[in-house]
Amino acid sequence: MPGAQARTRAFRLGLKAETAAVWLLRLKGWKILARRFSEGPGEVDVIAARGRTLAFVEVKARADFHSASEAVTRRQQARIRRAAESFLARRPAYAGYLVTFDVVLVAPRRLPRHMPNAFGL
């Protein structure tokens, strides 16, 4: 059972980190459209809108910000892009929006750090 306990602990940590990220984004004026969005081959932690900007946000929680930033791999970036494509294909109302791929880093005893436009298309 140690593997199951570790997965449960990681899942709970991820939920806490996402909640912290959502509150940070809300405080910065973002409207949260979706959490844990998964459609087709893609998945993204948070989708948020502010004005005419649509952000697909990956949330990473690690022991420090450096480790968290390094945890956003090219493979994950591709998964987020696929989710964005799927989201936009089914929601034409967002066709004219500026799309960004953001990252929110979460570390213990620190305020979350929002990195707008962390990686491109």
N, C-alpha and C positions, 0 to 999 in steps of 0.2 A: 503493500500500500504506500510506500514512501513516494513512488512516482505520482500516484493520484493526489496525494497531499501537496506535493510540490506544484502540480498543475493547478489545483484549487487555489493555492496561495498566490500563484502568478496571475490567475484569472482575477482574483479579488484586487490585487495590486493594480492590474490594468484598469479595472473599473474605477478605482479611486483616482488614478491618474487622469482618466478621461473626464471624470467629474470635475477635477481641479482645472483641467484644460477648458472645459465648457464654461465654467464660471469666469475664468480669465478672459475668454473670448467675449462673453456677454458684457463684462465690465468695459471692454474695449469697443462696444457698440455692435457686435456681430449678433445676428439672429441665427440660432441653431436650427437647421433644416432636418438633419438626420444624425443619428449616432449609430455606430457599428453597421454602416451601410454595406450590404453585400448583394450584388446582383450579377449573375453570370460569372465570368472569370475574375472579377475584381472585388476588392474590399477596401474600405477606408473607415477610419475611426470616427471622424466628425466631418460633416458638411455644413458650412456656415456661409451666410450672405451678409454683406454690408454695402449699402448703396447698389451699385451695378457690378460689384465684385463678388465672385463665388469662390470660396476657398475649400479645397479638399485637404483635410488636416490629418496628419499622422501624429499620434501621441506616443512618446517613448519615455518610460520611467526606468531609471537606472540609479546606481549609487552616486553618480555625479553627472553634470551636464555633458562633459566630454564623452563619457561612455554612452550616454543616451544619444548624442548626435551621431556617433559612429555606428549605432545600431540601425540606422535607416539605410538599408542596403539597396543596391540597384534593383534587385529582384522585388523588393517591397515597393520601390518607386514605380516599377512597371505595373504591379498589382493595383496601385492607387490610380495610375493613369487609365487602366482598363475600367476601373469603377467609375471614374469621371466620364469616360466615353459613354458608358452604359447609362449613367444618370442623365447626361445631357441628351442622349438619343431619345429617351422616353419623356423628356420634359422640355419641349420646345420653347417654353416661356423664358428659359434661361439662355437662349441662343445668343443674345447680344451681350452677355456678361463677360467681363474680364475674368479669366480663370487663373487661379494661383494654386500652387501646391505648397502648403505650409507645414511646419513641424512645431509641435509644442513639446518642450523638454521638461521632464519632471524629475526632481531629485529631493531626497529627504531634507526636511527642515529648510527648504528654499522655496521662494515663490516660483511658480512655473515660468518658463521662458518661451515666448512666442517668437518664432523665426518665420516671418512672412516670406513667401516666394523662395523657399529653401532649395527647391530644385525645379527645373524647367520641364517643358514638354520634351 
